[in-house]
Amino acid sequence: MKKFRVIITGATGMVGEGVLLHCLHSDEVSEVLMVNRKPYGISHPKLSELLVADFNGLADYSNKLAGFDACFYCAGVSSVGMNEADYTRITYDTTLNFAKVLLGLNPEMVFNFVSGSLTRTDGKQMWQRVKGSTEVALMALGFKGQYNFRPGFMKPVKGQKNVRWFFKPFIAIFPYLFPKQSLTLNEVGQAMIHTITKGYDKQVLEIHDIKILAK
């Protein structure tokens, strides 16, 4: 079995942490490089960490970023309380800058971006439009594979630390009440791995697509 080297961002958040833990337990992944703005605080034989205070300066770390098969870009911020210019700078500009550096170093890379359910380029909400524009721009860059994940409710992976308190009461009941709007982060992580090993016929993956690809 061929094994893959992956870069993960956002490990200090819920989605990134879940994908990270899944990858560390996967026999298909040989090495994980976390690119974080602040230390995550975990050790594992497969795992290394690169601290980058400003993702727009990623090119300064090029010597540590070559030879990877995929990037699972799970970093992001909530749009709550943010104006469109600031949210665009973080969600669109920073993501594109990050992706372009990796593409230049790893032309055969698969790049996955965690977007969100209800993302639309013509959406009524500011965050929908910004994330939609980010998806479109990433698809145009020329990666070997580029996939945009639009998950809904995600059940955490066992052992996660980064789960907000107000989310915890819904973990047990939401998947039973709304199964079509629910995923596990193990499914998200496995689907991301399968973008490398199998690919998919769509670049924008809604909840049902993620479930299919995870199998």
N, C-alpha and C positions, 0 to 999 in steps of 0.2 A: 504494500500500500504506500503510495506516495504521500508524504506529509508536507504541510505548508507552513510558511512563515507569514504571520499577520501582524498588522499594526492596528491598535485599538485606541480611539480617543473617547473621553467621557467616562472613564472608569470610576470617577468619583460621583457619578450620577447613577440613577437606578438602571437605566437601559444599558449603559456601557458596562456597569458592574456585572449585570446578569449575563451579557454576551461574553465578557471576559471569563467569568467562572465556568461558563459552558465550554469555552475554547480550551481552558486549562485541563478540563476533564476529557476532551475529545482526543481520540487516537489519530485523528486526521490532521491535527495541528501540532507541529514540532516546536514552535517558538512564538511567543507573543511579546511584542514591544508595546508597552503603554506609553502614549505621549500625553502627558498631563501638565496642567498649569501648577498643580500643587501635589505633594506626595500622597500616594494612596495608602501605603502601609500594609503591604502583603508581600510574602515571599513564596516563591515556587520555582522548581528547577527549570520550567519552561519560560519563566517570566523575567523581563527586564523593564526598566522604567527610564524614560527620557523626560526630564522636566524642561518645559518650554514656556516661559512666562507669557510670551506673545506669539500666538500661532502664525501671525503674519511675518514673523522672523524665522520661520522654519528652515529656510535655505541655509541659515548659519549652521545647521546641524546635518547637512547633507551626507557627511561621512558615516553617519549612523543609520541612514534611512534607505540604503540601496539593498537590493537582493530580496525584497519582500514580494509575496504573491498577492496580497490583498490588504486593503485598509477598510476597517469597519468604523466609519465616522459616526460616533454616537454622541458627540459633544453638542451642546446647545443650551439655550437659555429660554426661560418663559418670556412671553411678550407682555405679561401683565405689568402695567405701569411704565412701559417703554414707549418712546416715540418711534415712528417708522424709520427715521434716519439711523438711530442707534441700533435698532433691531436688524436693519438691513446690513449695517456694518459688521455685526457679529455673525449673523446667520448666512448672509450671501457673500459678502466680500471676504471674510476670513475663511469660510469653507472653500471658496474657489481658489484663494491664494494657496491654501494648504494642499488642495488637490493638484494644482499645477506643479508644485514642487515635487510631489511624489510621482506624478506622471513622467516628469523629466528624468527621474532617477530609475523608474521601474515601468518601462513602456508596456510590459505584459501584465500589468497589475489589474486586479478587479477592485473597484471602489464602490463601497456601499454607503449610502447616506440615509440616516434615520430622519425621516420627514415627519409625517403625522397624518392620521385619519382626517379626512375633510380638507386636505390641502388642495388648493385650486389656484391657478394663475389668475382667474377672474373672480375669486372669492370675495365675499362682502367684508370679511375680516382681514385686517392688515397682515396678520401672521400667515394666513392662507396664501395670500398673493406673494409674499416674500419667499416662503418655502417653495411655492410653485415655481417661481422664477429661478430659485436655486436648483431645483431638479432639472429644469430645462437647460440651464447653463452647464451643469455637470454632464448631462447626456451629450452635449456638443463637444466636449473636450477631446474625445478620442481614446478613452480607456479601452483595453481589451474587453472588459465587461464593466458596466456601470448600472447599478440598481438602486432604486429609491424605495425605501421601506415606509409604508404608511400603517403602522400598527395602531390598535386601539388600546383597550385595557390589557395590561400584561401582568401575569402572575409572576412574582419574583422567583429566582432560583434559590434553592436551599443554601443557606449560609450568607445571604446578602445582608449588608449593613446599611446600605444607602436606600432605605425605604421610608418615605415620609410618614409621620405618625397618623395623619388624617387619611392616608391611603389604606392602612392596615385593616380597619374594620370591614373593608369591602373585598379583601383578597379571597376569602372563603366563599362568599355568596355570589359575587358578580358573575363568575363564569357559568354558574348554574342558571342564573336569571337571564343572562344575555350571552349565550354561547357563541353566537355568530359575530359578536363584537369583542370577543375575548381571545387572548393568546397566552401562552406561557413564554417566559424569556428563554427557556430551553428551545422552544420552537423557533424563536427569532434567531438565536445563535446558530442552530442547526441549519436554518434556511440560508443564513449568511455563508456558512461553510459550503453549502451546496451551490452557491453562486460561483464558487471556484471550481468545484468538481463536476457539476452538471450544467450550470447555467439555467436560464429561464427564457421563455419566449416573450416576456414583457419586461420593460425596464422600470415600470412603476408597479409596485407590488402592494395591493390592498390586503386586508386581513385574510381573505380566502386564498389568495396567491401565496402568502407566507406559509399558511398551513399546508398547502400542496407541496411547496418546495422543501419544507422541513421533513417530509416523509421519506 
